Amino acid sequence: MDNNEGKMRVLLKIKIDLSTEELGTILKEEIKWIPNLIPKHELLEKKKIEILATVSPDDTPLATETCRYVIHDSETGTWGIVSEPNPSDFDFRLKNDRSDKLKRATEKLVEALSSSHSLNLSGLKFNPEVVVYAPGSPNVSFYGTIIPQGRLRYAIQRRSVEASVGILFLTMALLFSLLTIPPIKVVLFGSPVSAWGQWASDNMGRLSTTGFATFATTWTSIFLYYWRDID
């Protein structure tokens, strides 16, 4: 059986205003993704050949010609290569036979790149789509989404309408709750409070309760999306 059959692959693209050598230094010294082996080491060459063998025939010549580094994540056992199809454009190809480990390795790589002060100063930009290929096939299995700014912030951005509605109702709830505090209630409606004043005060209390409930409902849905739906 071909050693590449059954192995899932990921293609992650970035744009960065750095030379090949500068990126290599960051990958090796700062984020520790380049193995501490001599260039052209037998293991590195073997892994490079294995990964290039999984690239689609149309892309193989360019990927081979522009391959710059072999990378590795020891925690997940994931190997990959970095190619430079155009100046300042870098393609990261990762491979693992277990989808959960490949997913974790991709997340770690995105986190490491996003956290690099040197890369951020150099205008790091991710292609928002991560391409995931089916095992033993050049066909795309599905597309993932880069979330470098953090899961919670991403969830709020994706659910911006619910977030805005929740904040609006929270503001309303706090305002009406404030107006029903006894000292303020006396200022607004006098003492003793008239029937109409009591009616108004009671309705403000109900509106306050409704506002708090609406805020809790909308933001609960956002947190459920954060914990459950963002993979």
PLY file of the C-alpha trace (Angstrom):
ply
format ascii 1.0
element vertex 231
property float x
property float y
property float z
element edge 230
property int vertex1
property int vertex2
end_header
0.00 0.00 0.00
1.21 3.52 -0.77
2.36 5.22 2.43
0.28 8.29 1.51
-3.02 6.45 1.21
-5.34 7.21 4.08
-3.44 10.34 5.06
-5.37 13.61 5.22
-3.72 16.82 4.09
-4.19 20.50 4.74
-3.18 23.47 2.63
-2.74 26.77 4.50
-1.74 29.93 2.63
-0.22 33.10 4.07
1.13 36.37 2.71
4.02 38.00 4.53
6.52 40.73 3.70
9.58 38.63 4.53
12.29 36.86 2.61
12.49 33.08 2.55
15.47 33.16 4.92
13.73 35.47 7.39
10.65 33.25 7.52
12.87 30.20 7.97
14.61 31.80 10.94
11.24 32.51 12.59
9.97 28.99 11.92
13.10 27.45 13.42
14.13 29.82 16.22
10.87 31.43 17.33
7.99 29.02 16.81
10.10 25.81 16.65
8.48 24.17 13.64
11.65 23.35 11.68
13.38 20.20 13.02
16.87 20.64 14.41
18.47 18.59 11.65
21.02 19.46 9.01
19.60 20.61 5.63
19.04 17.75 3.18
18.94 15.27 6.08
17.67 11.88 4.92
14.53 12.09 7.09
13.68 15.59 5.85
14.12 14.54 2.22
11.94 11.48 2.78
9.12 13.51 4.32
9.36 16.14 1.60
9.02 13.50 -1.12
6.06 11.89 0.69
4.19 15.17 0.95
4.97 16.29 -2.60
3.58 12.95 -3.77
0.18 13.96 -2.39
0.02 17.25 -4.30
-2.29 17.34 -7.32
-0.48 16.72 -10.63
-1.20 20.24 -11.84
0.44 21.78 -8.77
3.30 19.31 -8.30
5.92 21.01 -10.52
5.51 24.42 -8.85
5.31 22.96 -5.33
8.46 20.92 -5.95
10.41 23.78 -7.49
9.49 26.28 -4.78
9.65 23.98 -1.73
11.72 25.82 0.88
11.37 24.01 4.23
10.22 20.78 5.84
8.32 21.40 9.08
7.24 19.16 11.94
5.02 19.29 15.02
6.26 16.77 17.57
3.08 16.82 19.68
0.85 15.55 16.88
3.48 13.86 14.74
2.47 16.01 11.80
4.91 16.70 8.98
4.65 19.41 6.36
6.41 21.49 3.76
6.55 25.22 3.08
6.69 26.40 -0.51
6.90 29.90 -1.99
4.94 29.99 -5.28
5.32 33.78 -5.48
7.45 36.29 -3.57
5.92 36.86 -0.12
3.32 34.09 -0.70
3.89 30.92 1.29
1.96 27.65 1.18
2.01 25.33 4.19
1.08 21.72 3.41
0.52 19.44 6.41
-0.11 15.71 6.43
-1.26 13.22 9.06
-3.18 9.95 8.97
-5.44 11.05 11.84
-7.88 13.87 11.22
-7.98 14.95 14.87
-4.19 15.30 15.02
-4.10 17.11 11.68
-6.76 19.53 12.94
-4.80 20.13 16.14
-1.55 20.66 14.22
-3.24 23.18 11.93
-4.65 25.05 14.91
-1.22 25.08 16.57
0.43 26.40 13.42
-2.14 29.18 13.04
-1.78 30.10 16.72
2.03 30.10 16.47
2.07 32.24 13.33
-0.56 34.63 14.73
1.35 35.03 18.00
4.67 35.82 16.34
5.56 39.45 16.95
7.98 39.40 14.03
5.38 38.08 11.60
2.72 40.55 12.73
5.15 43.43 12.25
5.72 42.17 8.71
2.04 42.29 7.74
1.04 38.64 8.19
-2.19 37.84 6.33
-3.92 34.47 6.17
-5.95 33.20 3.29
-9.23 32.77 5.24
-9.85 29.31 3.77
-7.95 26.20 4.82
-8.21 23.46 2.21
-8.61 19.92 3.57
-8.04 17.09 1.09
-9.62 13.66 1.23
-7.26 10.76 2.07
-5.50 9.32 -0.97
-7.16 11.79 -3.32
-6.37 15.18 -4.88
-10.00 16.17 -4.36
-10.99 18.72 -1.76
-12.89 17.19 1.15
-13.97 20.47 2.75
-12.86 23.99 3.59
-12.05 25.27 7.06
-11.92 28.86 8.27
-8.99 30.67 9.87
-9.86 32.27 13.21
-6.64 33.98 14.25
-8.29 36.69 16.37
-9.74 34.25 18.90
-12.83 32.08 19.06
-14.97 34.33 21.27
-14.33 37.45 19.22
-15.08 35.46 16.08
-18.35 34.16 17.59
-19.45 37.70 18.47
-18.63 38.91 14.96
-20.58 36.06 13.39
-23.53 36.73 15.71
-23.26 40.52 15.61
-27.04 41.07 15.33
-27.79 38.98 18.44
-24.91 40.66 20.27
-26.22 44.14 19.43
-29.78 43.25 20.41
-28.56 41.82 23.69
-26.53 44.95 24.53
-29.50 47.17 23.60
-31.87 45.28 25.89
-29.27 45.20 28.68
-28.97 48.99 28.46
-32.75 49.31 28.57
-32.97 46.95 31.53
-30.36 48.87 33.51
-32.08 52.19 32.76
-35.55 51.05 33.83
-34.10 49.25 36.83
-32.42 52.50 37.87
-35.69 54.45 37.53
-37.46 52.08 39.94
-34.94 52.58 42.78
-36.97 54.06 45.70
-35.20 57.47 45.95
-35.48 58.05 42.20
-39.03 56.72 42.17
-39.99 59.35 44.78
-38.40 62.11 42.66
-40.28 60.97 39.56
-43.69 60.19 41.03
-43.75 61.95 44.39
-44.64 60.57 47.80
-47.01 58.97 48.31
-46.95 57.55 44.80
-50.14 58.11 42.86
-52.03 55.27 41.17
-50.71 56.34 37.78
-47.21 56.64 39.20
-47.42 53.13 40.63
-48.68 51.84 37.30
-45.75 53.45 35.48
-43.27 52.15 38.04
-44.64 48.61 37.80
-44.39 48.66 33.99
-40.82 49.91 34.13
-40.01 47.01 36.43
-41.54 44.57 33.93
-39.61 46.15 31.08
-36.42 45.86 33.11
-37.05 42.14 33.70
-37.79 41.63 30.01
-34.56 43.42 29.07
-32.43 41.27 31.36
-34.12 38.10 30.08
-33.58 39.08 26.44
-29.93 39.88 27.09
-29.43 36.53 28.82
-31.11 34.65 25.96
-29.19 36.30 23.14
-25.80 36.04 24.80
-26.44 32.46 25.88
-26.95 31.61 22.20
-23.65 33.33 21.36
-21.76 31.35 24.02
-23.39 28.11 22.88
-22.19 28.90 19.36
-18.73 29.64 20.79
-18.46 26.33 22.65
-20.39 24.00 20.34
-20.38 25.15 16.74
-16.91 26.64 16.15
-14.55 23.79 15.32
0 1
1 2
2 3
3 4
4 5
5 6
6 7
7 8
8 9
9 10
10 11
11 12
12 13
13 14
14 15
15 16
16 17
17 18
18 19
19 20
20 21
21 22
22 23
23 24
24 25
25 26
26 27
27 28
28 29
29 30
30 31
31 32
32 33
33 34
34 35
35 36
36 37
37 38
38 39
39 40
40 41
41 42
42 43
43 44
44 45
45 46
46 47
47 48
48 49
49 50
50 51
51 52
52 53
53 54
54 55
55 56
56 57
57 58
58 59
59 60
60 61
61 62
62 63
63 64
64 65
65 66
66 67
67 68
68 69
69 70
70 71
71 72
72 73
73 74
74 75
75 76
76 77
77 78
78 79
79 80
80 81
81 82
82 83
83 84
84 85
85 86
86 87
87 88
88 89
89 90
90 91
91 92
92 93
93 94
94 95
95 96
96 97
97 98
98 99
99 100
100 101
101 102
102 103
103 104
104 105
105 106
106 107
107 108
108 109
109 110
110 111
111 112
112 113
113 114
114 115
115 116
116 117
117 118
118 119
119 120
120 121
121 122
122 123
123 124
124 125
125 126
126 127
127 128
128 129
129 130
130 131
131 132
132 133
133 134
134 135
135 136
136 137
137 138
138 139
139 140
140 141
141 142
142 143
143 144
144 145
145 146
146 147
147 148
148 149
149 150
150 151
151 152
152 153
153 154
154 155
155 156
156 157
157 158
158 159
159 160
160 161
161 162
162 163
163 164
164 165
165 166
166 167
167 168
168 169
169 170
170 171
171 172
172 173
173 174
174 175
175 176
176 177
177 178
178 179
179 180
180 181
181 182
182 183
183 184
184 185
185 186
186 187
187 188
188 189
189 190
190 191
191 192
192 193
193 194
194 195
195 196
196 197
197 198
198 199
199 200
200 201
201 202
202 203
203 204
204 205
205 206
206 207
207 208
208 209
209 210
210 211
211 212
212 213
213 214
214 215
215 216
216 217
217 218
218 219
219 220
220 221
221 222
222 223
223 224
224 225
225 226
226 227
227 228
228 229
229 230
